[in-house]
Amino acid sequence: MKDAQRVVNVLRSYIGREWERVKEIEKQLARDELNEATATPGGQPPASPPAVPSASTPAAARGSALSEEELDRQARAILGVEPDADFPTIRKAYEKLEKRSRPGKFPEGSPESNVAAALRARVDWAFKFLSRHASEVEKRFSSLEID
């Protein structure tokens, strides 16, 4: 084997090892962030995922008597958007949170995956709730940038 090929193989293995290490660090940071975001006041993660209201089930049928304003306030708090946020802002917040709460980032069946699935369901519900009044034209074309 040529010396150049040996050097390439050594560098390739080093880069591969470092890449795996970086991916593990990112996974651990994601787990820590998820645990921090879902921690109860005592500092422990909840024993079971929080209940998620269905977007298609009316509030009264879910057993809660929340007003439309309260549901709107909760949905905006979940997505972290202001009360006067327009649809593109709501969509950007949704996409950011949706990407961060993908259950596939965690081992299947793990507690982190279950919590991520519950968080994603809440994020999906909030986005559907806040975008229910946006027109189809706005939903399809609001993110286009035309020079």
N, C-alpha and C positions, 0 to 999 in steps of 0.2 A: 504494500500500500504506500502510496506517495505521502510525503510529509504534508503537503498541502491538503490532501484528503483527510488525513488524521486531524489536522487543525480544524477543518470544517466540521468534522464529526464531533470533536470536543466542544466547539462553540455551539453547535446545534443542541447537544445534550445539556449544556449549561443554560442556554436560552429556554429550552423546554422545561427544565427544572424550575427556573425562576418564574416562568409563565404560570406554572401550576401553583407555585407559592403565592403569587399575586392573586390568582383566582380564589385560593383558599382564604386569603386575607379579606378579599371583597365579600365572600360568602359570610365570613364571621362578622364583618362590619354590618352587613345587611341583617343578620340574625340579631345582633346587639341593638340595632336601630329599631327593628320590629319589636323586640322585647321591651325596649324603653317606651315606645309609642303605645304599647298595649298594657303596660304595667299598671297594677292597681295601686292605690295610695300606700299600701304596705311595701311596695317595691317588688312584689311577686307577680308573675304573669297570671292572668285569669285562668281558673281551672278549666273553663270551657269557653269557646268563642262567643262573643256577644251576639245577642239576637239581632237579626237583620230584617227590617221590614221589607216586604215584597213591594215592588213598584206597581204591580197590578192589583194589589189588595187595598181597598179603601181603609183609611185610618180607623174608622168605626168598627170594621170587621176584624181588624187586628187586635181589638180590645183596648185601643187607646183613643182618647177623645182629643187628640191634638188638632189645633186649628191649622188652617192652611198657612198662616204666617209662621207658626211654630215649626211646621214641617219645612218650610222654606228656610228658616233660620238654621235648622239642623243640617239641611243639605248644604247650605253655604259654609257652615262650620266644618263639615266633613271635607269639602273640597278646598277650603281656605280662601274663598273669594269674597269680595266686598258685596254689599247689597245692591250696588249699582253696576255690577260687573256685566259686561256684554257677553254674547255667546262665544266669540273667539277666546276670551279670557277664561270662561268656564271650560271650554274644550281643552285649552292648554293645561289648566290645572288638573283636569280629569286624566289626560294622557300621561302627565308626569306621575300622578299617584297610581294609575293603572299599571304603569311600567314597574313601579317600585313594589307593588303588592302582588306580583305574579306568584302563585303557589308553586309553579314549576321550578322556581329558583331554589327550592328546598327539597330535601329527600321526601319521597312520596310517603304519606301516612304519618309524617312527623308532626309534633305539636306546632312547629313554626309554619308548616304548610297549611295546617288547619286554620291557624290564626290569619295567615295571609289570605286564605280563601274567604274567610269572614270579612276581612277588611276590604277585599276586592268587591265583595257583594255590596258592602255599604257604599263604596265609591261608585259602583255601577248604578245603584239606586239613586244616589244624590245627583249624578249626571242626568239620568233619565228624568228625575223630578224637575231639575232646573231647566232642562232643554225641552220640556213638553210644550211650551208656548212658542218656541222658535219656529220660524217657517222652514219648509223643506229647502227653499232656495238659499236661505241663510245658512242652514246646516251644510249644504253641499258646497257653497261657493265662498263662504266667509273667510276661509283660510288661504284663498288664492292671492298671490302677489303679482300684480300686473305692472310691468314697467312702462 
